Amino acid sequence: MSDVAALYRLQELELDILERAKRIKAINAQMEDDAALREAEAENEERQSELEMAEARARDMDLEIAAAVDKRQNAETRLYSGEVTNPKELQDMQMEVEALTRRKSVLDEELLKLNSERDDCRAQAEDAAARCQEAREAHERESEALTDEKETLTAAVNQMLARRKTSVAAIPQQAFRTYNSMRTAKSNRPVAVLKDKACTICGIEQNYIVITAINRGDDLVNCQNCGRILIRI
């Protein structure tokens, strides 16, 4: 195998490694991105909190109604016990019973409203909990799939790195130094294929001297425009 062919194969191997490394980096970022799950969890927490407050308001109203009922019963018991004979006091007690009856009616209506709000909050909380569970399960499935893909890619990259080490060792040092010095400036593509007399990367047609040198298999021949090492496949 010629030096330029060895360099081209090395380049293809390195590009393959870079592509897989890029995907591994993207997987890492994707695995750290749990925005959808966090959003679902935040909504679930908010809805559960709203439900707790609605239930607390309904319980408080139940207690207030029970207190009003108890107070009215005590007033009625005293009113009809015969213990009180003063007309003014009896009239005041009757007015208190009537006021407590009206108060209970108002509280009953308020309780109906609070119970309706509590039921709405419960429905929203159940929906939010279901969505949160779905988001959690989806995140777990995605994480498992990404982990499997990452492990496969990592194993492949490790194998390719071992192959790269072997390939580099087989290339003459001067040729490799020339190739390696061009990698950054040429976007990891220091070797270009010559097709129909033109460099396939910059698209410039080469002159007779360059083409003849490539055909003769001279050492390393550079594109007269972009400077990349040319190879005819």
C-alpha positions in Angstrom: 0.0 0.0 0.0 1.3 3.5 -0.9 1.9 6.1 1.7 -1.0 8.3 0.4 -3.3 5.3 0.4 -2.4 4.5 4.0 -3.0 8.2 4.9 -6.4 8.1 3.2 -7.4 5.0 5.0 -6.2 6.6 8.3 -8.2 9.7 7.5 -11.4 7.7 6.9 -10.8 5.8 10.2 -10.3 9.1 12.1 -13.4 10.6 10.6 -15.4 7.6 11.6 -14.0 7.9 15.2 -14.9 11.6 15.3 -18.4 10.9 14.0 -19.0 8.4 16.8 -17.4 10.6 19.4 -19.7 13.4 18.3 -22.7 11.2 18.7 -21.5 10.1 22.2 -21.2 13.8 23.2 -24.8 14.4 21.9 -26.0 11.3 23.9 -24.4 12.7 27.1 -26.2 16.0 26.5 -29.5 14.3 25.8 -29.2 12.1 28.9 -28.6 15.2 31.0 -31.6 17.0 29.5 -34.6 16.1 31.6 -36.5 19.3 31.0 -39.7 17.5 30.0 -39.6 15.3 33.1 -38.8 18.2 35.4 -41.7 20.2 33.9 -44.1 17.3 34.5 -42.9 16.8 38.0 -43.3 20.5 38.8 -46.8 20.5 37.4 -47.7 17.4 39.4 -46.3 19.0 42.6 -48.3 22.2 42.0 -51.5 20.3 41.3 -51.0 18.1 44.4 -50.4 21.2 46.5 -53.6 22.8 45.1 -55.6 19.6 46.0 -54.2 19.6 49.6 -55.3 23.2 50.0 -58.7 22.6 48.5 -59.2 19.6 50.9 -58.1 21.7 53.8 -60.6 24.4 53.0 -63.4 21.9 52.7 -62.4 20.3 56.1 -62.4 23.7 57.7 -65.8 24.5 56.4 -67.1 21.1 57.7 -65.8 22.0 61.1 -67.3 25.5 60.9 -70.7 24.0 59.9 -70.5 21.4 62.8 -69.7 24.2 65.2 -72.7 26.2 64.0 -75.0 23.2 64.2 -73.8 22.4 67.7 -74.3 26.0 68.8 -77.8 26.1 67.3 -78.7 22.8 69.1 -77.5 24.2 72.4 -79.5 27.4 71.8 -82.6 25.4 70.9 -82.3 23.1 73.9 -82.1 26.0 76.2 -84.9 27.8 74.4 -87.3 24.9 74.8 -86.1 23.7 78.1 -88.5 25.9 80.0 -85.6 27.2 82.1 -85.8 30.6 80.6 -89.1 32.5 81.2 -88.0 36.1 80.5 -89.8 37.2 77.3 -86.9 39.4 76.2 -84.4 36.7 76.8 -86.6 34.2 75.0 -86.9 36.5 72.0 -83.1 37.0 71.9 -82.6 33.2 72.0 -85.2 32.7 69.2 -83.4 35.3 67.1 -80.1 33.5 67.8 -81.5 30.2 66.6 -82.8 31.8 63.4 -79.5 33.5 62.8 -77.6 30.3 63.3 -80.0 28.5 60.9 -79.4 31.2 58.2 -75.7 30.9 58.9 -75.7 27.2 58.4 -77.6 27.6 55.1 -74.9 30.0 53.9 -72.1 27.7 55.0 -73.8 24.7 53.3 -73.8 26.6 50.0 -70.2 27.6 50.5 -69.3 23.9 51.3 -70.9 22.8 48.1 -68.8 25.3 46.2 -65.6 24.2 48.1 -66.4 20.5 47.4 -66.8 21.2 43.7 -63.5 23.0 43.7 -61.9 20.2 45.6 -63.3 17.6 43.0 -61.9 19.7 40.2 -58.5 19.9 41.9 -58.6 16.2 42.5 -59.2 15.5 38.8 -56.4 17.9 37.7 -54.1 16.3 40.3 -54.8 12.8 39.0 -54.2 13.9 35.4 -50.9 15.6 36.4 -49.8 12.5 38.3 -50.6 10.3 35.3 -48.7 12.6 33.0 -45.8 12.7 35.4 -45.6 8.9 35.6 -45.7 8.7 31.8 -42.9 11.3 31.5 -40.9 9.4 34.1 -41.3 6.1 32.3 -40.5 7.7 28.9 -37.4 9.3 30.3 -36.3 5.9 31.8 -36.9 4.1 28.4 -35.0 6.8 26.5 -32.2 6.7 29.0 -31.9 2.9 28.7 -31.8 3.2 24.9 -29.3 6.0 25.0 -27.1 4.1 27.4 -27.1 1.0 25.2 -26.2 3.1 22.2 -23.5 4.9 24.1 -22.0 1.6 25.2 -22.0 0.2 21.7 -20.4 3.4 20.3 -17.8 3.5 23.0 -16.8 -0.1 22.3 -16.5 0.7 18.6 -14.4 3.8 19.2 -12.1 1.8 21.4 -11.6 -0.8 18.7 -11.0 1.9 16.1 -8.5 3.7 18.3 -6.6 0.4 18.5 -6.7 0.1 14.7 -5.6 3.7 14.4 -2.6 3.0 16.5 -1.6 0.1 14.3 -2.2 2.2 11.2 -0.1 5.1 12.4 2.8 2.8 13.3 2.8 1.4 9.7 3.0 4.9 8.1 6.5 6.5 7.5 7.0 9.2 10.2 7.6 12.0 7.7 4.4 11.2 5.8 2.4 11.0 9.0 3.9 14.3 10.3 2.9 16.0 7.1 -0.6 14.6 7.3 -1.0 15.4 11.0 0.2 19.0 10.6 -2.6 19.6 8.1 -5.5 18.0 10.0 -6.7 21.1 11.9 -6.4 23.5 9.1 -8.1 21.2 6.7 -11.0 20.3 9.0 -9.7 16.8 9.6 -9.5 16.1 5.8 -5.9 16.6 4.7 -6.3 14.0 2.0 -8.7 14.5 -1.0 -9.7 12.2 -3.8 -8.9 13.2 -7.4 -11.8 12.6 -9.7 -12.0 13.7 -13.3 -8.8 15.7 -12.9 -10.4 17.8 -10.1 -10.0 17.8 -6.3 -13.3 16.5 -4.9 -13.1 18.9 -1.9 -12.3 22.3 -3.4 -13.5 21.3 -6.9 -10.5 22.8 -8.7 -9.2 20.9 -11.8 -5.5 20.1 -11.5 -2.9 20.8 -14.1 -1.0 18.2 -16.2 2.1 18.2 -13.8 0.0 17.4 -10.8 -2.0 14.7 -12.5 1.2 13.1 -14.0 2.8 13.0 -10.6 -0.2 11.3 -9.1 -0.3 8.8 -12.0 3.4 8.0 -11.5 2.7 7.4 -7.8 5.1 10.1 -6.7 5.4 10.5 -2.9 2.8 13.1 -1.7 1.2 15.4 -4.3 -0.7 18.4 -3.2 -3.8 20.1 -4.7 -2.6 23.2 -6.4 -5.5 25.1 -4.9 -6.4 23.9 -1.4 -3.0 22.2 -0.7 -4.5 18.8 0.4 -2.8 15.6 -0.4 -4.4 14.1 -3.5 -5.2 10.4 -4.1 -6.7 8.7 -7.1 -9.0 5.9 -6.2 
